[in-house]
Structures are given as C-alpha cells and as structure tokens.
Amino acid sequence: MLKEGDQLPEFELKNQDGNIIKSTEFLGKKLVIFFYPKANTPTCTVEACNLNDHISQLKKAGYQLIGISADSVKRQKNFHEKYGFRYDLLSDEDQKVVNQFGVWQEKKNFGKTYMGIVRATFIFDEKGICTRVIDKVKSKEAATQILEEN
C-alpha cells in the first residue's frame, strides 16, 4: 500500500460524467483520495455522505476531494446523482489505480475470501507527496479523520 512520503501516482480515470480526470491536475493543491469498495452499499454510502456533508470544511482547509472505486461510470453517476455529491467519483473498472495505490487486496467476509478494494484514504500535499494514510477509516467520521491532523 502507498505510504507516507510516496509520490502521487500518475493516472487518468473517467469521472461520473465520463470526463477524464488526471492526477497531474491536482499538483499545486492539497488532495484527498478515498477508495471505497462499492457504490451504493451501506457503509460506502455513509462514508461518501459524511465527506459530502463536510465538504465546505475540507475545502476551507484547502483540500480537493475525489473518490475512487472499481464501479462503472454509469454506477458512479447513479451514486453521485442519488446523493448530490459535490466532488468527483472516479471509475477504475480495470483496477489499474487501485493496484497503484495497493488497495486491491485479499478480503474476508462471511467466511469467504476474495479480492477487492480495502477502504483507505490518502492525503497529498501540493507537491503530490503523501502526507498521511488513513487505513482504518471510520465511515461515520471520515471527514473528521481527515481534518484532525490538519
């Protein structure tokens, strides 16, 4: 998994509207990238809504925010519109970016073992250097976790 001190990987993904978003667009800005397992699932919805509810505080602290999952553009758009998110959700269907960040991992749930996205948040400074990794994300407190060390 990407760690503190690592450089923001270069990537291009489509957002919920099908527009290409490049990681290089965020250089010169503080960036929060949160990875979530699946759009419109209970815990992911709680996390995404918590971040949306606190987007003003995050922006006031200077952060840009994007969410990434392996969902299709269409599924991201449905999720985005349903909850009125004020930030982009990016589609990584081929898992290229989740692999760059090291969040595509073996998971266990209800006795089954499978590969999937582990919930994690990465914070980058203006130079694209990772300053913090939150690997124990509390979905109801996601924004607070980001802001607590600001």
Number of C-alpha atoms within 10 A of each C-alpha: 14 17 15 14 12 13 15 22 14 12 13 18 20 19 24 23 14 15 13 13 17 12 15 13 10 20 15 11 15 21 26 22 18 23 24 26 19 20 22 17 11 10 17 18 18 17 21 25 20 17 26 19 14 15 19 13 15 21 13 10 12 15 23 19 21 17 19 24 25 24 21 19 22 14 17 27 21 15 20 21 12 10 13 11 17 16 17 20 30 27 25 20 16 11 16 15 21 22 15 15 16 15 23 21 14 11 13 11 7 5 7 7 10 10 11 19 21 20 22 20 21 21 22 25 20 14 14 22 19 21 15 19 20 16 13 12 19 16 19 17 13 21 22 16 16 20 13 7 7 9
